[in-house]
């Protein structure tokens, strides 16, 4: 790792660690890193300040100036436009898909690792690996057909079922890689104590796999919460809209009322940012707690 | 996709479960398997089957041989959509790769700001393509957006009303969304390079540019392949972004394959030809992924490294 030389005076270059030297000299990459951060932040800064501007204020003040007269009126307008319902729809779809998806993926990952040598499980694993390459877009037409035939069109369950299926391949890959690293002796001692595989799954593997479970949950939750194609194709009535779809409709509905659009975008992004903030900490504590004993 | 996946190489232990005992765990894989077959594998086979039928999306499905394929392949919209997809693929790769590598190298070398930058860099990955597109649409408004804000005349253009500019905007927004992710991948890869290599080259008197080209780049070769595969195969499926940002327009100038498929199938009710486009999408993805893998000259490991 880079040893940071605090003083500005040039140390003999042999002494400084090579990566540190690279940093010192890599001014171009450094400049680019900060410039890109600026580029990343512009739209985010803009959407937040704009959401607090009145419409009149938006048109007369500089685009990037903070609101001279901050208002919550835009948020009020967005909330009055059924956003709570869309929000709950998204929560139901995300939770309804994530919980079963992670649980069955975890069970499958456990079986694949514990049943090494079993041909059926090996084929199952290969099928999941192949599944990593199937893009949702390419199979949306048959998925639509299946959903109609199941009489699930225009329900939240229609979004949930394919979401579960498409979360499985990556989840199984990540979780099985993680379970593989659980020391074999632990499984063996569980067996000595007379525990069944089912008991071992929940009492040994589950707690030890927590960091990976958190990672997989967050990753998939992001994808499902932000999912656009499934709700677009598989639902129709405003009652069943999820957040990303609702945003697009807001955009049409609010028209030139940019501050209201900004408020809807900001409001619907908060839960994801919170989830990420919480997850990051859990991720770290899970890592240390799981192997601390 | 910053997973906690452990290194791929490990000592193969004797199988813990004898074939007799593994019977007790096999059933645990069944729920996931059934679910994946029902909504992953069957649809994959289904899309191939549907490409040989005629279906309006509501009524009955009629087998019709190659009718849909003929219709799909004769449509001048298809080569255009393929061209647009290709353009997006190449341009977004050309923009993203050098910038991501450069930022990744920088992030790997700095210790002070890495955590801070990584947190902020992650933000675009949290947002939905719909939210991003809506934001950019408003921000690029010629009268009240970016141009007016910075007071720069050049920025006050009808960004989404001109076909060349709209393509440029699309590439930019894609880069905005994904460069941070690829930078983080490269950052991880560069940190794996043994410092002794730099030390040795320093003693040999190699400059930093020399070091970059003769050590850093060759050492992250497989990560470049992985990252490029994600970019290239991912660009085939850009849908939300294009749908919301440009709607494929102006005209059909940004109508890529995924959008072409959606419009054929769900707007024009031609599910047969739309399924043909879907099959083309799947095949292109598989072929491109294989090509890039060959390029790496190494098997599966390149897919795991650094991700």
Interface residues (C-beta under 8 A of the other chain):
Chain A: X1 X2 X4 X13 X14 X17 X18 X19 X20 X21 X22 X23 X25 X26 X28 X29 X30 X32 X33 X36 X37 X39 X40 X41 X42 X43 X44 X46 X47 X50 X58 X59 X62 X63 X64 X104 X105 X107 X108 X110 X111 X112 X114 X115 X116 X117 X118 X120 X121 X124 X127 X128 X131 X133 X134 X135 X136 X137 X138 X139 X140 X141 X142 X143 X144 X145 X146 X161 X162 X164 X165 X166 X168 X169 X170 X172 X173 X174 X177 X178 X180 X181 X184 X187 X188 X196 X197 X198 X201 X211 X212 X215 X219 X222 X225 X226 X227 X228 X229 X232 X233 X243 X244 X245 X247 X248 X251 X258 X261 X262 X265 X268 X269 X272 X273 X276 X287
Chain B: X1 X2 X3 X4 X5 X6 X10 X13 X15 X16 X17 X18 X19 X22 X24 X25 X26 X27 X28 X29 X31 X32 X33 X35 X36 X37 X38 X39 X40 X41 X42 X43 X44 X46 X47 X50 X57 X61 X99 X102 X103 X105 X106 X107 X108 X109 X110 X111 X112 X117 X120 X121 X122 X123 X124 X125 X126 X127 X128 X129 X130 X131 X132 X134 X135 X136 X137 X138 X139 X141 X144 X145 X146 X148 X149 X150 X176 X179 X180 X183 X195 X198 X199 X202 X208 X211 X233 X236 X237 X239 X240 X243 X244 X258 X261 X262 X265 X266 X271 X274 X275 X278 X279 X281 X282 X285 X286 X289
